[in-house]
Amino acid sequence: MKLTLKIWRQKNAQDKGKIVEYPLDGIEGDMSFLEMLDVLNEGLINKGDEPVSFDHDCREGICGTCSLFINGEAHGPDRGIPTCQLHMRMFKDGDVIFIEPFRAKAFPVIKDLVVDRSSFDRIQHAGGFISVNTSGNPVDANTIPIPKHDADRAFDAATCIGCGACVATCKNSSAMLFVAAKVSQFALLPQGRVEAADRVLNMVNQMDAEGFGNCTNTGACEVECPKGISLETIARMNREYLSASLKG
């Protein structure tokens, strides 16, 4: 398979950056998208050129690190998967593929396709946890009965891998689907209710402080989310936030 790659190259956060074109040949349909980039980089290194920087870690679809904007879509043309699980059989011989980093004020570019998503970490640190003393006092997880419907919804929210596709896709660069998923996974469980009010207030305030936009219910975030996080979580977070605000 012959391809033409048009890749965003940017030396550092201060560099203006530009799209650079690379012809590529010998790509197999069974290769993953990241394996294709590995082939490109091997060729660049052999020629003495600077390889393209991109994030990756587990390559198993569970860490969210591999986030790329491919032909105008977060994680590319397939659905329900992150970039590392995208295979080249989704493309045709002779295709032109545009590859860019996720674009958002709160996701500044570090180099080439690598962006700084530590804003998500700071939102998590603001309240995405429960305070439980586990030092020598572990409690059996099954001692608190939880209705299956609640447990299932909490698990659905907890599948969020924090990749940032929702931010990259949203016209407002909103992080509300991410924050709502993290709020929901605790709000639906009794262990998370103790700090529920502080959690939602702190996480939403931190989200705003990071410079993310607001939600205008376009729904693009749900469509592009590789884990299918529902817009229902945003509605739940809004209810939690309103309730916590009224309680003062």
C-alpha positions in Angstrom: 0.0 0.0 0.0 1.3 3.4 -1.0 0.3 6.4 1.1 1.0 10.1 1.3 1.3 11.3 4.9 0.8 15.0 5.7 2.0 15.3 9.3 2.2 18.3 11.7 5.8 18.9 12.6 6.6 21.3 15.4 10.0 21.4 17.1 8.8 22.7 20.5 6.0 24.7 22.2 7.4 28.0 20.9 7.8 26.9 17.3 5.1 27.9 14.8 4.9 24.4 13.2 3.8 23.3 9.8 2.5 20.3 7.8 5.2 18.2 6.2 4.5 15.7 3.4 6.0 12.1 3.5 5.5 9.5 0.8 5.3 5.9 2.3 5.3 2.6 0.6 5.1 -1.1 1.7 2.3 -0.7 4.2 0.2 -3.7 5.0 -3.5 -3.6 5.9 -2.9 -5.6 9.0 -0.5 -3.0 10.5 -1.8 -0.8 13.2 -1.7 3.0 12.6 1.2 3.3 15.1 3.1 0.5 13.4 2.8 2.5 10.2 4.3 5.5 12.0 7.1 3.2 13.3 7.8 2.3 9.7 7.9 5.9 8.7 10.2 6.8 11.6 12.6 3.9 10.8 13.0 5.3 7.3 13.5 8.8 8.6 16.2 7.7 11.0 18.0 5.7 8.4 18.1 8.8 6.2 19.4 10.9 9.2 16.2 12.8 9.5 14.4 13.7 12.7 11.7 11.1 13.5 8.1 12.1 14.1 7.3 12.4 17.8 4.1 10.8 19.0 2.7 9.5 22.3 2.1 5.8 22.9 2.2 3.4 25.8 0.2 0.2 26.2 -1.0 -0.1 22.5 -3.9 -2.1 23.9 -6.6 0.5 23.8 -6.8 1.1 27.5 -4.4 4.0 28.4 -5.5 6.8 26.0 -1.9 7.9 25.4 -2.0 7.4 21.6 -4.3 10.3 20.8 -4.0 11.6 17.2 -6.2 13.7 15.0 -6.5 11.7 11.7 -8.1 13.2 8.6 -10.1 15.5 10.8 -11.3 12.9 13.3 -10.1 12.1 16.8 -8.5 8.6 16.6 -9.4 8.3 12.9 -12.2 6.9 10.8 -13.1 3.8 12.9 -15.4 3.9 15.9 -15.1 2.7 19.5 -11.3 2.5 19.4 -8.3 4.7 20.1 -5.6 5.3 17.6 -3.4 2.3 18.6 -6.3 -0.1 17.6 -6.9 1.6 14.3 -5.6 -0.6 11.4 -4.4 0.4 8.0 -7.1 -1.7 6.3 -9.4 1.4 7.1 -7.4 3.2 4.3 -6.9 2.6 0.6 -3.9 2.4 -1.6 -3.0 5.9 -2.7 -4.8 7.7 0.2 -3.6 11.0 1.6 -3.7 11.0 5.4 -3.5 14.1 7.5 -2.1 13.5 11.0 -2.2 16.2 13.6 -2.1 16.6 17.4 -5.2 17.2 19.4 -6.0 20.9 19.2 -7.1 22.7 22.4 -5.8 25.7 24.4 -5.6 23.4 27.4 -3.6 20.8 25.4 -0.5 22.8 24.3 1.7 21.0 21.8 5.1 19.8 23.2 6.6 18.5 20.0 5.1 17.3 16.7 2.1 15.1 17.6 2.7 15.2 21.4 0.5 17.4 23.5 0.6 18.2 27.2 -2.6 16.7 28.8 -1.5 17.3 32.4 -4.6 19.5 32.7 -6.6 16.3 33.0 -4.3 15.2 35.8 -4.9 18.4 37.7 -8.7 18.0 37.3 -8.4 14.5 38.7 -6.3 15.7 41.6 -9.0 18.3 42.4 -11.5 15.6 43.3 -11.4 12.4 41.3 -10.8 10.1 44.3 -12.3 9.0 47.5 -10.7 9.5 50.9 -10.5 6.1 52.6 -8.1 5.0 55.3 -6.6 1.8 54.0 -3.6 1.7 56.2 -4.0 -1.7 57.9 -7.8 -1.4 57.7 -8.8 -2.8 54.3 -12.6 -3.4 53.9 -14.0 -6.2 51.8 -15.3 -4.6 48.6 -18.5 -6.7 48.8 -19.6 -5.6 52.2 -21.8 -2.8 50.7 -24.7 -4.0 48.6 -25.0 -2.0 45.4 -27.9 -2.3 42.9 -26.7 -3.8 39.7 -28.1 -1.0 37.6 -26.1 1.6 39.6 -23.0 -0.6 39.4 -23.3 -1.0 35.7 -23.7 2.7 35.1 -20.7 3.5 37.3 -18.6 1.0 35.4 -19.7 2.5 32.1 -18.5 5.9 33.3 -15.3 4.4 34.7 -14.2 3.1 31.3 -13.2 6.6 30.3 -9.4 6.4 29.5 -8.8 10.2 29.6 -7.6 10.3 26.0 -9.0 13.8 25.3 -10.9 12.9 22.2 -13.9 14.7 23.6 -11.9 17.9 23.9 -10.3 17.6 20.5 -13.7 17.0 18.8 -15.7 19.6 20.6 -16.0 23.0 18.8 -15.6 24.6 22.2 -12.8 22.3 23.4 -15.0 21.3 26.3 -13.8 18.7 28.8 -17.2 18.1 30.2 -17.6 14.5 29.0 -14.3 13.6 30.7 -15.1 15.4 33.9 -18.6 14.0 33.9 -17.4 10.5 33.5 -15.0 10.9 36.5 -17.7 12.5 38.6 -20.3 9.9 37.6 -18.3 6.8 38.5 -18.2 8.0 42.1 -21.6 9.7 42.3 -23.3 6.4 41.5 -21.7 4.5 44.3 -22.1 4.8 48.1 -18.4 5.1 48.6 -18.4 8.3 46.5 -21.3 10.0 48.1 -19.4 11.2 51.2 -17.4 13.8 49.3 -19.8 14.2 46.3 -20.5 17.9 46.8 -16.9 18.9 47.2 -15.8 16.6 44.4 -18.1 18.0 41.7 -17.5 21.7 42.7 -13.7 21.3 42.8 -13.4 19.3 39.6 -15.7 21.7 37.6 -13.9 24.7 39.0 -10.5 23.2 38.0 -11.8 22.4 34.6 -12.8 26.0 34.1 -9.4 27.2 35.4 -7.6 25.1 32.9 -9.3 26.9 30.0 -11.6 24.3 28.6 -14.8 25.5 26.9 -18.3 24.8 27.9 -20.7 22.2 26.6 -23.3 23.3 24.0 -24.8 19.8 23.5 -23.5 19.2 20.1 -22.9 15.5 20.9 -19.7 15.1 18.9 -17.8 14.1 22.0 -20.0 11.0 22.5 -19.6 10.0 18.8 -15.8 10.2 18.9 -15.3 8.8 22.4 -13.4 5.5 21.9 -15.2 4.1 25.0 -18.7 5.3 24.1 -19.1 7.5 27.2 -22.7 8.7 27.1 -23.9 12.3 27.2 -26.1 11.1 30.1 -23.0 11.5 32.3 -22.9 15.3 31.6 -26.6 15.6 32.6 -25.7 13.7 35.8 -22.8 16.0 36.5 -24.9 19.1 35.9 -27.5 17.8 38.5 -24.7 17.1 40.9 -23.2 20.5 40.4 -26.5 22.3 40.9 -27.3 20.4 44.0 -23.8 21.0 45.5 -24.1 24.7 44.6 -27.5 25.1 46.3 -26.1 23.4 49.4 -23.4 26.1 49.6 
